[in-house]
Amino acid sequence: MDALILAAGRGERMRPLTDRTPKPLLAAGGQSLIERHVQALTRAGIKRLVVNHAHLGEQIIAHLGTGRRFGTSIRYSPEPPGALETGGGIVNALRLLGSDPFLVVNGDIWTDFDFRTLPGEFAGQAWLVLVSNPPHHPGGDFRLHHGLVLDLAADQGTPLTFSGVGLYRRALFADLAPGRFPLAPILRRAIANREVHGLHFTGAWYDVGTPARLETLQRRLATAT
């Protein structure tokens, strides 16, 4: 299976930290967020990685290189200034992703999710890892009912937050032209057709979206050692 790490965002809420450093290269526990992902994916046997980039992308390329030192292969999907958002970034990278389905991981999260537990087969167009709603996002994104992902407006299931880890079939993006657009509307269209499944992951997960959240993660990692 191939995996795409989304690393193109500007990280406006992380400023001034991201003025000179791309958000996925920020460190937590002495290791950059993206390097942790690369190592975890490699341990899971995923040896073909793609990383998209825009803001300060040359730093990401210099840091990760070809992936050889991690025991993997990394290719890069450059994007124009301002990036293409999540949906546009995935469509732009499809030419480099050889597997169907493929895995996508947000580059600005920290998690101990074990990628070896990803399903070999799943029904529908997408399979998402959902997490309990964090304090900064109490309403959640979707509901989960017996493995089926539903819209928040549904009257069944538990409201949960999308972790930024998902498996996707190429058909999910088949009718989309290149451009700048988010992933959420694409998922909601598939959810309306009952084509999205997933699980509730209860392990460690942090959305490192602000300096305060990064500081919180740093403190928790320091106390865990």
C-alpha positions in Angstrom: 0.0 0.0 0.0 1.1 3.6 -0.7 0.7 6.4 1.7 0.4 10.2 1.3 1.5 12.5 4.1 -0.2 15.9 3.9 2.5 18.5 4.6 1.6 21.5 2.5 -0.3 23.7 4.8 0.9 27.1 5.8 0.1 26.7 9.5 -1.2 30.2 10.1 -2.5 29.4 13.6 1.0 28.1 14.5 2.7 31.4 13.7 5.3 32.6 14.5 6.7 29.0 14.8 5.8 28.3 11.2 7.3 31.5 9.8 10.6 29.7 9.3 9.7 26.1 9.8 7.0 24.1 8.1 4.5 22.7 10.6 5.3 19.0 10.0 8.9 19.7 10.9 8.0 21.0 14.4 9.3 18.7 17.0 7.5 16.9 19.8 9.3 14.6 22.1 12.6 15.4 20.4 11.4 14.3 16.9 9.6 16.1 14.1 6.0 15.2 13.6 6.6 14.1 10.0 9.6 12.0 10.8 7.5 10.1 13.4 4.9 9.4 10.7 7.5 8.1 8.3 9.0 5.7 10.9 5.6 4.5 12.0 4.4 3.9 8.4 7.7 2.1 7.6 7.3 -0.2 10.6 3.9 -1.1 9.4 5.4 -2.3 6.1 4.3 0.7 4.0 7.4 1.4 1.9 6.2 3.8 -0.7 5.4 7.2 0.6 4.4 10.5 -1.0 4.7 13.8 0.7 3.0 16.9 -0.6 4.5 20.3 0.2 4.2 24.0 -0.5 5.2 26.4 2.4 9.0 26.0 3.0 8.7 22.6 1.3 12.4 22.6 0.5 13.1 22.1 4.2 10.9 19.0 4.2 12.7 17.5 1.2 16.1 18.3 2.8 15.0 16.6 6.1 13.5 13.4 4.7 15.4 13.0 1.4 14.7 9.9 -0.6 13.6 8.1 2.5 16.5 5.6 2.3 17.7 6.3 5.8 14.2 5.3 7.1 14.1 2.1 4.9 11.5 3.5 2.7 11.0 5.4 -0.6 9.7 9.0 -0.5 8.5 11.0 -3.5 7.2 14.5 -3.4 4.1 16.3 -4.8 4.8 20.0 -5.0 2.0 22.5 -4.8 1.7 26.2 -5.7 1.9 29.0 -3.1 -1.1 28.8 -0.8 -1.3 25.0 -1.3 -4.3 23.1 -2.6 -6.1 22.1 0.6 -6.6 18.5 1.5 -8.9 17.4 -1.3 -6.9 19.2 -4.0 -3.6 18.0 -2.5 -4.8 14.4 -2.7 -6.0 14.8 -6.3 -2.7 16.4 -7.3 -0.7 13.5 -5.7 -2.8 10.7 -7.3 -0.3 10.4 -10.2 2.3 9.3 -7.6 0.2 6.9 -5.7 0.2 3.5 -7.2 -2.0 1.5 -4.8 -5.8 1.3 -4.6 -6.8 1.9 -1.9 -4.1 4.3 -0.5 -3.6 5.8 2.9 -3.6 9.5 3.8 -2.2 10.9 7.0 -2.2 14.5 8.1 1.3 15.7 8.7 0.4 17.9 11.7 -1.0 15.3 14.1 0.7 13.2 16.8 -0.7 9.7 17.4 0.3 6.2 18.6 -2.1 4.6 16.2 -0.6 1.4 14.9 -0.8 1.4 11.1 -0.4 -2.3 11.1 -4.0 -2.6 12.3 -5.4 -1.0 9.1 -7.9 -3.2 7.4 -6.7 -5.1 4.4 -10.2 -4.9 2.9 -13.1 -2.5 3.5 -16.5 -1.8 2.0 -17.3 1.4 0.2 -15.1 4.3 -0.9 -13.3 5.3 2.3 -12.4 4.0 5.8 -11.6 6.6 8.5 -10.0 6.6 11.9 -12.1 8.7 14.2 -11.3 9.9 17.7 -13.1 11.2 20.8 -13.8 14.9 20.4 -11.0 17.1 21.8 -11.7 20.2 23.8 -11.1 22.5 20.8 -13.6 20.6 18.7 -16.4 19.4 21.0 -19.0 18.9 18.4 -17.1 16.5 16.3 -17.2 15.9 12.5 -19.2 12.7 11.9 -21.1 10.0 13.8 -20.1 6.3 13.9 -22.7 3.6 14.1 -21.6 0.0 14.1 -18.7 0.8 11.9 -20.6 3.0 9.4 -19.7 6.7 9.3 -22.8 9.0 9.3 -23.4 12.7 9.0 -23.7 14.6 12.3 -27.3 15.2 11.5 -28.0 11.5 11.8 -30.0 10.3 14.8 -27.8 7.3 15.4 -24.2 6.8 16.4 -21.6 8.7 18.5 -20.3 12.1 17.4 -16.6 11.8 16.8 -13.7 13.8 15.3 -11.9 12.8 12.1 -8.3 12.0 13.1 -6.7 12.9 9.8 -5.9 9.2 9.1 -7.9 7.5 6.3 -7.9 4.9 3.6 -9.4 6.0 0.2 -10.2 4.3 -3.1 -9.2 6.2 -6.2 -12.8 6.1 -7.4 -13.7 8.6 -4.6 -11.8 11.3 -6.6 -12.4 10.0 -10.1 -14.7 12.9 -11.2 -12.7 15.7 -9.6 -10.7 18.2 -11.7 -7.4 19.5 -10.3 -7.7 22.6 -8.2 -7.9 23.9 -4.6 -10.6 22.3 -2.5 -11.1 20.6 0.9 -11.7 16.9 1.5 -14.7 17.2 3.8 -17.4 17.8 1.1 -16.0 14.8 -0.8 -16.4 12.6 2.3 -19.8 13.9 3.1 -21.0 13.0 -0.4 -19.8 9.5 0.1 -21.2 9.4 3.6 -24.6 10.3 2.2 -24.3 7.2 0.0 -23.3 5.1 3.0 -19.9 4.5 1.4 -17.7 5.4 4.4 -16.7 3.1 7.3 -14.3 3.4 10.1 -13.4 2.9 13.7 -13.2 4.8 17.0 -9.5 4.9 18.0 -9.1 5.5 21.8 -5.3 5.8 21.9 -3.2 8.9 22.0 -4.0 11.5 19.4 -3.2 15.2 19.2 -4.1 17.8 16.6 -1.0 20.0 16.8 -2.7 23.1 15.4 -1.6 25.9 17.7 1.5 26.7 19.8 -0.5 26.1 23.0 -1.5 22.6 21.8 2.1 21.8 20.8 3.2 22.9 24.3 0.6 20.7 25.9 1.8 17.7 23.9 5.4 18.5 24.8 4.5 18.5 28.5 2.6 15.2 28.3 5.4 13.5 26.4 7.9 14.7 29.0 5.9 13.4 31.9 5.4 10.0 30.1 9.1 9.3 29.9 
